[in-house]
């Protein structure tokens, strides 16, 4: 799978850059302010750590309190592998490590990882919706009135749907809860029931949920800032830049499903496509891609490499 994605990424990058003005790209990168780049990487590292603390909070909400440092280390390994594997494959390893190292039941681990990602996506959706509403005139200027209204309506529908989906999951979890005097039979249906029940417990635990939402709000803010900081690093004056950055992050999340961030193809295609709407030239978009690749790849590598190496022998990884 990974070799195929690597080949696909090379093809995509070749198609994107075969007519690029490389002299302009090199000039833009060489003149970048390294202070802004370092700040972007540092802020990204803060966001990564917040995500792993939220994983611990989700475990607590699901009824499985474990040592914070150990959970964060597992999260760092997952974050590193998410930059290489598609469809957030590192999350699957996190579930396995929580089970193997901390004896977390698999349904609880699945629930915790799912809640962590769900709340992050929901808060980013709210942030993006707020930015779109505040910049409605710019949104219409870029996309046209009809398409802008359709996009805003879609964002609203998805956000409201996520809220109602969470409420429905809590109610379903209560209905599926196994009575205390009943011994559930092992099997796929029991696993699904237990996972839904654990997730519902997590979403209805007021204290841990409030902490998770608060940390997710901060995490979304720092991640957006880590991307935005690349604009002043390249001295790019982009109109309504927060909307542009949200577009890069949002579209890039979908692109990473097939083309992992480490390979760079999804990031390059996303940056050229989205920033082009805001008047950014292709050389500047490619320079933006290069610096965001550095600022987004270095933190998971720094945080996750040592924890991963410590686990390679025990997991039999090659």
N, C-alpha and C positions, 0 to 999 in steps of 0.2 A: 504493500500500500504506500509506504513512505517513498520508495524509489519512484513509483508512478507519479506521486505528487511533486517530487523533485523535478522530474522530467517536464511535467505540465507547467511548473513554475518557471523553468528555464524558457520554455516556449512562449509563455505569456510575457515574460520580461523582454525577450527578444523582439516580440511583436510591438511592444510598447515603446522600445527605445531605439529601434533601428534607424529612425529618422531624427533622433534627438540631437540637439546642439550640445555636444559634450563639453565643449569649451565653456559654455555658459553655465552648465551644471557644475563643473569643477570650480569655476570662479565663485559661484554662489556658496558652495560648500567651504571653499578655502577662506572666504571672508566672513564666515559665520562667527557669531559671538559664542565662544566656548562656555562662558559663564551661564548663559541661558540654557545651553545644552546640558551642562552639569546639573542645573536646577531642575530641568525637566526629568532627568534620570533619578535625581534624589526624590522628587515628588512622586514619581512612578513607584519607587521603592516603598514610600509611605503607603501608597494606595494598595500595593501588593500585600504589605503587612496587615493593613486593615481588613483585607479580604480574608486572610487566614485567621485573624482574631474573630471575625464574624463566623467562620466555620466552627470555631470552638463555641461561640454563643449559640449557634444552631444546634450543636450537639447537646448543650445544656438544656435548650428548649425541648429537645426530643427526649429528654430524660436520661442522658448519658454524659455525666460530668467526668472529664478526663483532664490530665495536666495540660495547662495552656501551652507551655513550651513545646511539648511533644506534638500537640495538634498543629501548632504553627509550623514546626519543622516538616511534618507531613504535607501541609499545605504548600510550603515552598517547593517541595519536590513536584507536587501536582502542577504548580504554576510554571515551573521550568518545562515540564513535558507538554503542557498545553501550548507552548510556543512551537513545538515540533510536530505534535500529533493533531490530526483533524478532529472536528466535532468535540473539542475539549476532552480528548482521550485521557489527559492527565487526571481528570476527575474520577475516572474508573479506577485508576491506580490508587487514588486517595481512599476510595471505598475499601479496596483490598488492604491497604496499609492500616487503616483504622481497625479493620477486623483482625488482622494478623498481629499487630503490635499492641493495640490497646483493648482488644477483645470487645470491640463495639459490635453489636449485632448488625448484620448486613442491612436489614430494613431501616434501622436507626441511622446508619451511615449514609444510605441512599437519601433518606429524608433530609439529613443535615446538609449534604452537598446540594441537593435540589433546592432547599430553602435559601441557601446562600446565593446561588445563581439567580433564583427567581426574584428575590428582593432587590438584587443589584439591577437586574433588567427592568423591574418595575419602577425603581427610583430613577433610572436613566430615562425611561419613557416619560415620566412626569417632568423631569428636567428639560427634555427635548420639547415636550409640549409647551411648557412655559416659555422657552426661548422662541418657539415658533409663534406663539400668540403675541409676545412682546414685539417681535419683529415681523408682524403680519404684512406690513407694507413692502418690506424687502423680500419676503417670501413670495408675494404676488408678483413683484417685479422680476424675480428670477424664473418662476414657473408659470406665470399667468394666473389670473384670478380663479378660473375653474379648477385648475390642477392644484393650486395652493389650498383652496377650500377642501378639495378631496383629500389632500395629504393631511391637513389638520384634522379633518373628520376621522380619517383612518387612525391617526395617533390617539385621538380621544376615545375611539371605540376600543382600541387595543388596551389602553390604560384602564378604562372603566371595566372592560372584560376581565382584566387581571385581578382587579379588586373583587368583583363578584365571583371569579373563579376561586380566589382564596377563601372567601366566605363559604362557598359551596363545599369546598374541600373540608373545612372544619366541621360543617354539618354532616357530611358524609362519614367523616371519621367517627363521629359520635354514634352514628347508626351502626357502623361496622365493628364497634368495639366488642371484643369477646368478653362475655361475663366471667367474673373472677373464678367461679366454680366450674367453668368449662375448659377442658384441656384441648386446645386447637390441634387438629391433625396437620402434620407437616406436608407441605406441597406448594405448588405455585400460587394457588388461591390464598392460602394462609400468608405467604410472603407478601402478596399484593395488599391483602387486608392490613397486615402489620405495618407495611410501609405507609399506607394512607393514614392509618391511625397515628403513627409517629409524626407524620407531617402535620396532621390536624392538631395534635398536641402542641407542636412547635409554634404553629400560627395562632394558637389561642393562649399561649403563655405570655401574659401581658408584659411582665418585666423583661425577660430575655428578648421578646419581639421588639419592644420599644428600643432597647439597646442596639439590637441588630439594625433596625431601621435608621437610627441615628448615625451609627457607624457607616451604613451604606450610603447615606446622604453625603457624609464627608468624603467617602471613597469616590463617589461619582464626581464630586467637585474637584478633587485633587487629580483624578485621571483626566478630566477635561482640561485642567490647567496644564498637565504635563504635555499634552498635545499642543495646546495653545502657545506654550512657551517657545515652541520651535519657530513660530511666526516672527517674533522680535529677534530671535537668533539669526534669522535670515534677512531681517530688516524688510519683511513683507507687510505692507499696509493693506489688509484685506477688509473690505466693508462687512460690517456685522460678523466679525470673525468667530464669535462663539457659535453662531448658527453653522458656519462652515465647518468648524471643528467637530460639532455634534454630528454633522453629516458624514464626515470622514470616519468617526468612531462607529456610528450606526451601520453604515454600509460595509465598513471593514469587518464588523462582527459577522456579517453574513458571508463575506468572502473567505473568512478564516475557516469556515466549515469545510471547504474543499482544499484551500491553499493555506497551510499553517503560516503564521506570521514570520517565523524564522526564515522561510524561503523568500519572503519579500515580494512575491508577485501580487498577492492580494492587496498589500499595502500600496504598491505602486499604482495598480489599476484604480484603486479607490481614490487615492490622492489626485491623480490626473483627472478622473471623472468628476469628483465633487468640487475640487478647488477650481476647475475650469469654469464652473458656473459663476464663480466669484471673481473672474477676471485674472486668475493666476496663470501664468504661462507654463508650458510643459517643462521647460528646464527648471523653473522654480519649484514646480510640483515634484519633480524628481529629486531635487535637493531636499525638499521637505520630507520626502520618503526616506532618503538616506539618513537624515538626522533622527527622524522618529524611529527608524529601525534600530539605531544605536541606543536611543534613550529608552526604548521599550524592551530591548533584548538584554541589555546589560544588567538591570536589576534582578530579573528571574535567575540569570546565570550566577550572579554574585550570591544571592540568597539561597538558591536551590542546589548549587553544585556540590557543596560539602555534604549536606544531608543525603543527596542522591548517592554519592560515592560510598558513604557509610552503609547504604542499604543494598548496594549491588551484589555483594557476596551472599548476603542472607536471602535475597530474592532470586538469585541465580540469573540475574540479568546479564546480557552480553552487549 
